[in-house]
Amino acid sequence: MTNMTNDDYKTRTIKVSFGKIYAVIISLLPIFYSIRFPFTDIGISYIVCIILIPFLCFKLIGKELISRQIIFVWLFFVYFMYRTEGDYLYYFVFCAVCIVHILSIYNRIVDFEFLKKMIVGISMFASICVILQTLVYYSLGFHIQMMSVSFISSGLEGYDTAFRMGMGSSGGMYRPSAFFFEPAHFCQYAVVGLLMALYHYAKGKTSIKYSILISFGMICTTSSQGLVFMLLAWVWGIYVKRGNMTTKMFRIIVILTLLILAVGICYVTGLFHVDSIINRVIGTVDGYNAIAGRNFANELYLSQLSGKSLLWGVGYVNRPDVYMTGIVVYRYTIGYIGCALFYLALLFSVRKIDRISFAVAVAYGGLLCVASATSVVSFIFYMGITYSELKEIKTEGRSRKISVKFRRKFDSL
């Protein structure tokens, strides 16, 4: 029996850094967002985000806190705080938590490569769970429950039947969501994993099977939102794939044609409930229309605004206790100025179309039009990722400039 040397021990030791721990936490935030902290009605994710603040502030000492790249993040949250018009302490904490976490991700305190692996891994595992739920339901006739109402925050008790029986309220469809509290919630997370998997496939780092698995999981949820996000993600993934512009456009046209053809066949035959998914968006299922259901507040509340209230909003504390999509919430509470600052914050995070940050920025901007993604977790998860690559892109830009200057100087000799 040979004795292990110190070198052998070092090679077998797994290095656990703060960046990796932070990456694990960020990847799990959307999952634990709806699960309440013991003996409270506050989500675990929100508590964890607050607990991390002292550690992150310490890590941010000496880092870049204000620059032209992140100026609109500051402007948005300062304006948001100004337009709360009440509960100032709560919303000060809300804004401070968001800013500190976004700055931490921007300054690469998080291990971003490990974060990508975590998100893709969780998306794949959740997709396997969804596929398993679907197979068991249609073969054996029962639902594998992976979420319990006992653990979720108040206000979500209405999902109890869905957790126990599967989301079958829309046209009698079975709508699994693994350990997420609804299919759309799963798809909002999985699309980020899909974008990352497609990006790494396009760069030749991973197999296409990861992207296919996540896509199939999104289809099995029968989420109309997920279907649209999945199709757009694949179009972007094809664009990112190596090749000249003519080749890329040809691939996009071919894949889009095949996807439209596949969706058309599924719609006609009723395969994967695609007909019900599309009807939920543009038609009516059990008197329900997904677009109308998400935008009824437009006519009811936005029509009341005029003059200054259109520009400035009515204040965030005056938000009515009804479901609103994120963009409707912002238009009503912080006005066109707030909406403009939010989208400028997303726009300034974009540097290259073939980067994950661009795809997630577009996804988050679109998500606000169909979902109420205005929580602390949404800001940290989506906007944090959109700003995660700016430092890397800036470094690459400097390296290229130095390389060009060096070559010019060398050539002149």
Beta strands, then each sheet from edge to edge (+ up, - down):
end
